[in-house]
Structures are given as structure tokens and as C-alpha cells.
Amino acid sequence: MNKRFIQLRFILNIVLITFISLIANLPVYPASEKESAELVLQRERDYEKRIIWGERFFSLHLDALALKQFERANKIKPGAYFPQYRIKQVTLRLNQSQNRFVSEFIFDFNKPGFLITALILVIVFSITSMVIALATALINRNNMMRAEKRKQYLLEEYQTMLVNYLFATEINQEFISKIKKISNNKFNRRILIDQMIDLSITLTGEEKEKLKNLYLLLGLDKDSYKRAMSRKWHIKAKGFRELAFMNIPSANKEIRRCLTSRNDILRMEAQFATIRLYPDNSFEFLEQLKKRYTLWEQLNVYETITFHQLNLPDFDHLLKSTNDSIVMFSLRMIRIFQLRNTFNTMLELLSHKSAEIRNQAIHVMGALKINDCLPQLKRIYKTETYENCLEIIKAIASINDESMLGFLKLVLDKEDDVQLQIEAAMAINKLGIKGSDTLNKLLTSDYKNYQIIVKHVLDKRIN
Amino acid sequence: MDIFFDILSYIVNNFILGLTIVIFSSYLILALISAIALRNYLRKNSFVDYNNIILAPVTPSISVIAPAYNEEKSIVDNIRALLALYYNNFEVTVVNDGSTDNTFKTVIEAFDMERVNYFFDYRIPCERIRGVYKSRNRSFKKLTFIDKVNGGKADALNAGINISKNQLICSIDVDSIMEPDALLKLVKPFMEEGDKKVIGTGGVIRIANSCQIENGQIKRIHLPEKFLPRVQVLEYTRAFLMARMAWGKLNGLLLISGALGMFDKETVVKCGGYSTSTVGEDMELVVRMRRYMAEQKQKYEVIYIPDPLVWTEVPSTLKVLGRQRNRWTRGTMETLFKHKVLFMNPKYGIFGMLGYTYWLLFEWLAPVIEFLGLIYFTLLVIFDEPNWYFFLLLFVFVYTFAVSLSTWALLFEELTYHKYEKRRDVLKLFITALIEPIFYHPLTVYWAVRGNIDYMRGVRSWGKMDRVGFQRSKGKI
């Protein structure tokens, strides 16, 4: 056992030494004379190879590679003139392209100068920007806190002053000069305008007019106008908002120009200002709009209409718009404001080329419980898209007309889609006693999956 | 042979240097785009009143789907927090994915639930649904609880989609904490849809370790006390505020994090739902949806919101973090290989030409190349004389650039949402940024390489993710 172990160790040692020697390119044992001659020949060949490759790299301007070859050639023949000459040449060429300051005073990188310069510049830039970013982060916190404190103070001050002003019987000159004094800079005036806008939302009639007069008296309208004419969109939008809330139509032209802006916020603020400032033709822009009128814009206009109790536009007319999104908006508003007098135009929309509009029209007719549309809905069911078929069944359920029982039973019987079956069963369930009886009969039926569907529909916890 | 190695080493040297410069340049460009996009977003947001959405009668309907597996300790609080989200038109569907603890019983008892005769269609294949439960208490009308056979997170989400009734689905991790206004912010891009169809929206994920939590909601934000979670704060800030923001702007975003994302249900169903054959189902779904839309020649968008919308607990031990990163690498590889047709394919626009290529080269290959570079350098030290001066210069270049990038990420956070109140927190994060490249980054490279090896070995498991949990540390996790 012990002998075998010694043998194994011996073999392992030999393998290890051979391996290391191969890697280190060292002779394993002393060379004989013949072997020495071979070694000299080998060195000669190596030297030549280095010179040939060094020259190739040198001519290709691959200086780093050339330098390596000439340095190796110099190691093989330390006294040879040519490699030393080339080393000098290559080093010179590298030094010429190097940053002199870097190569002379810092380190000799033996790399192209532009690279070293670029790396050093990036390092300097990184350190500088790091320091700036950290300092800004720390200073910003202080500034923010200070600004917030100042804002709070001003808000409280202005609030008290404005309330006193609104309920005073006559204008006090002392008050005017005091408020003017406080709002002597841009920041303070901005806070004052914000405060006045907040207050204006809650005011009506005489008080609102009084607030507007103060706004004009302090020349804040000029600030708002200036903002409305700014080239920066976010400042312009703020200006529009201020003018709209304070009911000052001075930037009319600019507001109208922005009604078709590509910037959605600016466009919305312009729309909002138009609605507020020009009541005679406030919704004119809807007829001119070529872009898609987004749900978000629609929602904001709806909020404005309800909040300020504005007159509704002629939705019947807008239903004929060539802009599909305007038609969608009109249909939504017709549903919300229960405008049943638009029925005939809506009926025409059931043959509109857009499936989305047809879907919305069906939905609105259902929500408004318009019985007269039922024959039409029944007629188009076969040719409609899946989503619209679902909507037709839901509309029938909302309208809740017993005459549709046969149709609904047919849908339940013929359709294989689970959702259509459920909706049809739900519509039947809404048809009072007749509907309940039908469902109870189906509950005992083994045909298709009626039992599961009816159980689902009758379960009040689900629906 | 020597000449061959000389040329090879010359090429390798220049390749690594070139790649480093390209990666760093791309980081800079992305940071710049992010900064501009972030500024525009905040300016636009200053005009937005989210209350309009709450009160509106025309909002899209949302189904929040939360898969749960062995969550008995925190599930009740988390469901309550979900039910309290600000929105008027939503339902919450919690899917018990065959939990082996008391998750099922806890939910049934806490919300007074009973089985209902729910009829539905397996539009997306998923494991068998054992039952659908609704509460007897009408206060919990919005809540639906599904009990199903275990099939993994993707499978549970698919089950939730099958049961959901609404236009949009919002997938969330049930153990994450959503900001109360998260749904309002996520739904807004769908309402702003113009000529391009919005197929998905995602937001920023924040780290909840060390934060004070009450009733499933964040009460007080603290910077994580431990180093590992803290360094992940930096990582997340860089990734979300500096990279994803830019990709969102370029419409080349490949990933909406599984912790929170909102999708157009119709598109998800048409694409076949979440893939159960990958461990990176969140990324795979987004890539598949984008690919589907491009192949259908439909204009579409995936929107990214820089607002912090969800808080999650990140691994605080090396072992768990290693497993997570390993899984992320495998998930990335699975998605990239599955959709290799996208590579530099102009048919898919910026998403194929830039987004996919970036992920392939910089998210997947960069750590591998970095690792190979390290081996190469070690060999160079053993067998040849490296240019030490140049090496030192390169090291300083990489280090200062990395720290600088992290500091800028800190500034982005400070100028936008500044969630960490104390000035000391900024300094702590800066010190973390100084340490990160030396102590943490090599580990991420190691985990990524392990992920590559595991992928090639055919490992497909998620790996156990132990969490400290919200309850155990009495208010703090």
C-alpha cells in the first residue's frame, strides 16, 4: 500500500514538473551539445519570427502588438541593434500620440494617447459630477424645506387677508398696500394666484367678482397673461388655467391656437379655458378636432361641465362627426345626461363602420332603456362581432322587455360561448316571474350545461 | 502559437475595453433620456387631478389579481389593503395556489366566505380550480377568492384571468404593499390612449425592508438597516428611474415587474396568458404581447410610470438573494431564447432593434463577459506581464463611473420623490454606492454566471424565497 503510494506520488511529480516546465518553456534537464545547437537554431528562428511579425504589426500601426514582438526579440538577442531601434521608434510613435503630461509626469501607459486622455477625462468628469450630484442632493433638501415653510406661511397670510377683504364692506387702501408689499416677488405672487384660484372655486356671484377685481387691481392678470404667452408649454398651460379660473379672456388668440396642440396637457388646458371663457361657442373645438379625443380629455371636460354647470353642447349634431372619438364622447355624455331625444341618430349608428361605436351605441340604448331599438338589436345580432353580441344581450337585459324571452332562450340554446350563455340567462332572470319560471325549468334540465349556468345566474353573491 | 495568443489577447483587450465603453455610453444615454422623460412626466403630472378618476362615471373596469402561496401570516392585512385601494370600478381576485399552510382557512374565516356556483370557461389553460368563493358580508362584495391546485405563480394568474370580468387586469404580488392611489396612476395611460393601443403599464417598485407597516400599508418609510437590502435600494433606483424610464420613453420596455403591472385583458387572452414554462413569466408576457401586436401590425405602447406604486420586501441574506438573481438570469435567458426572432429585427421597431438587443448584450451577456474577462486577467497575471498602470487606470475609470452613476440616481430620487426623509439616509446611500462596486457587484456577476450554468443544466425551479414577513418584526420588516 505504502509502496504503491510512493510510486503514484513519483508519477504525479513527474507529470507536474513536465507540465510546469512546458508552460514556463524551461528545459527539463540540462542540454547536451547537440541539443544546445538545436536550441540556438530554435532561438534564431524565434528571433526571426518576432522580427517578421513585429514588422507586420509596425506597418499596420498596431504599435502595442509590434512593441511586444520587438521586446521579445530583444530578450532573445539582447545586443541586437534592429529590435532596439524599432522599440525606440514604436515608443516614440506611442509617445507622440500620448498625452505628454500624462506620459511624462504620471505613468507611461504604452497605449494610444487619445484613449488615455479620454479615460482620464471620464474619471475627472465622474468624480466632479459625483460631488456635484451629492452636494445638490443635500442642498436641495434644505431648499425644499425652506420653500415649503415659506409657502405655508404665505398661504396662511394670504388666506386670512383674502377672507377679510371679501367680507369687508369697502376697499381698504392699507390692505391693498400690505398685500402688494407681501407679493413683491415672483414666488410670492405665484402663491397668491394659487390661493386666489383655490378660493375662486368655492365662490359665486358678488364675492367672485370682488376677487377678480382684486386680481386685476394687483396686476396679477399681467403675470398670468405673460405666462400664457410663454414659449415653455408647462408655463403656458399654467397661464391658461389661471386666466380661465379668474375669467379673464385676454389671451384668446393664443388659447385658440393651442386647441390643436400636439402636447396633450396644453391642448386640455386650452380646451378647459375655452369652455370657461367663451360660453357662446365653448364646444366649437370638438367639431374641428382631428386627433383622437382621449377618454382622459373627455373625463376632464365632463368634470368641467358638471362642476361649473355649463350648457351641454349639441350632442345629436356631434354624433354625426367624422372623428370617431367625438362620436364616442357624445354617446358617453348622452348616457350620463340621459339625453333620450337623440334616439334616431343613435339608431343610425347601429350601422356605423366602427364596431366600437356600434358597441357604445348599443350600450347607451340599453342604459337609456329605449324599447324601440329592440327589433333593430335583434336584427343585427347575427351579423355583429362577439363583443357587440354580448352588449346586445346586456342591453336587452337592461331594457327588460318580456317580448324578448323567445330570442333570449334561442341565444341560450344556440350559443356555445359561456359568456353569451350567462348574459342571456341573466337577461331572462330580469324578466320578472316569466323569466324566473323559465330559469327554474332550465334548472331541472339535463340539456347542455343549463344547471350550472342557471345556478351561477341565480347566485346573488356573484352578480 | 505565441503570435496567435498575442493577437488574441490584443483582440480580447480591445473587445473588453470597447464593450465597457459601449455599456457606459448606453448608461449615460439612458440616464439622459430618463432625466428628460422624468422632468416632462412631473410637469405633466402637476396638472393632473386624480380625484377626477375616482368620481368619474366612465372609467375602465379593473380586476386586481393576487396569487397567494403560503401567505397565512400576512394575507388578511394585504387583502384588506387591496380592498381599500382608491378606485370606483374594480374587483379583487385572490388566487390560493394550493398553499400547504393555512392560507385558505385564514381567508375563508377572516372574510366570511362561502363557495358559490361560479360558471366560467378555461379560456387560458390552468390547473384545476377547486372552487370560487364569495363573502356573505356585502362589504367584501368586490372580493373573489379562488382555490386551485398548485401550478405556480403564472398558472395562478391565468386562473385569475379566467375568472375576472373586467377590461383591464392588474397583477400583483399579494405580499407587496400597493400605494392607495396605484390603480389611479396605472389606469390613466389607458384613458389617455391615442392612436396607439396601450397594452400594459408598470410603475416603480420600492423596498419595504425596515419600513413601518400597519394594516398592510406603509406608515413610515425608513432606509433598510442591513447592507444587502440597502444596496438593492440603489440598484432599484438606478434600474427604475434611470433605465426603465428611458426604455418606456423609447417604447422599447421589455419588462413590467411581476410585483405590479396592469394589462389589457383582451390582448393578454389573445396571447395565451402567462407562460407557465418560464421562471420569468412577467418579462415573457410583455415580450409576447409586444411581439403579437407587432405581428398583427397594430400600433401599441407599453407605458412606464416613474411614481412609486408598490413596496416589496427584498432578500436580506446572500443565499436568498443569490437564488433570486439566479432565477432572474434564467428567466431572462428563457425569454430571450424563446423570442430570438426579435434580435435586430426591424419588423419589431425599436423594441426588436434596440430593446431586445440591449437586454441580450447588456443584461444577459455583460456579466458573462465580465466573468470571462476576470478569468482572462487572472491568466494574464500568471503567464504574462499585464500592463499594471493601464489596468489601474481602467479600474479607476470603471469604479468612478459606477459610483457617479449611482450618485446621479440618488439625485434623481431626491429631485423627484425624495421618499427618504433624513439627510443621513442620502449619505448612507452614498457610502453604499462607494462600497457597492467592490463588494456587491462581483456577487451579482457570480450569481448571473451561476444562473447561466443552471439554465444550461436545465434547472427550471423558482428556488425557495424565504421572507422575514411583515408580521414577525412587529411593524417593521
Chai-1 contact restraints between the chains, C-beta under 6 A:
chainA,res_idxA,chainB,res_idxB,connection_type,confidence,min_distance_angstrom,max_distance_angstrom,comment,restraint_id
A,W53,B,I3,contact,1.0,0.0,6.0,A-B,restraint_1
A,L65,B,Y10,contact,1.0,0.0,6.0,A-B,restraint_2
A,K68,B,D6,contact,1.0,0.0,6.0,A-B,restraint_3
A,F107,B,Y389,contact,1.0,0.0,6.0,A-B,restraint_4
A,F109,B,Y389,contact,1.0,0.0,6.0,A-B,restraint_5
A,F109,B,F390,contact,1.0,0.0,6.0,A-B,restraint_6
A,K111,B,F390,contact,1.0,0.0,6.0,A-B,restraint_7
A,L119,B,L393,contact,1.0,0.0,6.0,A-B,restraint_8
A,L119,B,F397,contact,1.0,0.0,6.0,A-B,restraint_9
A,V122,B,F397,contact,1.0,0.0,6.0,A-B,restraint_10
A,I123,B,V396,contact,1.0,0.0,6.0,A-B,restraint_11
A,I123,B,F397,contact,1.0,0.0,6.0,A-B,restraint_12
A,I123,B,T400,contact,1.0,0.0,6.0,A-B,restraint_13
A,S126,B,T400,contact,1.0,0.0,6.0,A-B,restraint_14
A,S126,B,F401,contact,1.0,0.0,6.0,A-B,restraint_15
A,S126,B,S404,contact,1.0,0.0,6.0,A-B,restraint_16
A,I127,B,T400,contact,1.0,0.0,6.0,A-B,restraint_17
A,S129,B,S404,contact,1.0,0.0,6.0,A-B,restraint_18
A,M130,B,V403,contact,1.0,0.0,6.0,A-B,restraint_19
A,M130,B,S404,contact,1.0,0.0,6.0,A-B,restraint_20
A,M130,B,T407,contact,1.0,0.0,6.0,A-B,restraint_21
A,A133,B,T407,contact,1.0,0.0,6.0,A-B,restraint_22
A,A133,B,W408,contact,1.0,0.0,6.0,A-B,restraint_23
A,A133,B,L411,contact,1.0,0.0,6.0,A-B,restraint_24
A,L134,B,T407,contact,1.0,0.0,6.0,A-B,restraint_25
A,L134,B,F430,contact,1.0,0.0,6.0,A-B,restraint_26
A,T136,B,L411,contact,1.0,0.0,6.0,A-B,restraint_27
A,A137,B,L410,contact,1.0,0.0,6.0,A-B,restraint_28
A,A137,B,L411,contact,1.0,0.0,6.0,A-B,restraint_29
A,A137,B,E414,contact,1.0,0.0,6.0,A-B,restraint_30
A,A137,B,V426,contact,1.0,0.0,6.0,A-B,restraint_31
A,N140,B,E414,contact,1.0,0.0,6.0,A-B,restraint_32
A,R141,B,R423,contact,1.0,0.0,6.0,A-B,restraint_33
A,H234,B,R43,contact,1.0,0.0,6.0,A-B,restraint_34
A,I265,B,K44,contact,1.0,0.0,6.0,A-B,restraint_35
A,I265,B,F47,contact,1.0,0.0,6.0,A-B,restraint_36
A,R292,B,G194,contact,1.0,0.0,6.0,A-B,restraint_37
A,T294,B,E192,contact,1.0,0.0,6.0,A-B,restraint_38
A,L295,B,M191,contact,1.0,0.0,6.0,A-B,restraint_39
A,W296,B,M191,contact,1.0,0.0,6.0,A-B,restraint_40
A,W296,B,E192,contact,1.0,0.0,6.0,A-B,restraint_41
A,L299,B,N52,contact,1.0,0.0,6.0,A-B,restraint_42
A,L299,B,A56,contact,1.0,0.0,6.0,A-B,restraint_43
A,E303,B,N52,contact,1.0,0.0,6.0,A-B,restraint_44
A,R332,B,V58,contact,1.0,0.0,6.0,A-B,restraint_45
A,I336,B,P57,contact,1.0,0.0,6.0,A-B,restraint_46
A,V418,B,D121,contact,1.0,0.0,6.0,A-B,restraint_47
A,I452,B,F119,contact,1.0,0.0,6.0,A-B,restraint_48
A,I453,B,F119,contact,1.0,0.0,6.0,A-B,restraint_49
A,K455,B,N117,contact,1.0,0.0,6.0,A-B,restraint_50
A,H456,B,N117,contact,1.0,0.0,6.0,A-B,restraint_51
A,H456,B,F119,contact,1.0,0.0,6.0,A-B,restraint_52
A,D459,B,V116,contact,1.0,0.0,6.0,A-B,restraint_53
A,D459,B,N117,contact,1.0,0.0,6.0,A-B,restraint_54
A,R461,B,V116,contact,1.0,0.0,6.0,A-B,restraint_55
A,R461,B,K134,contact,1.0,0.0,6.0,A-B,restraint_56
A,I462,B,V116,contact,1.0,0.0,6.0,A-B,restraint_57
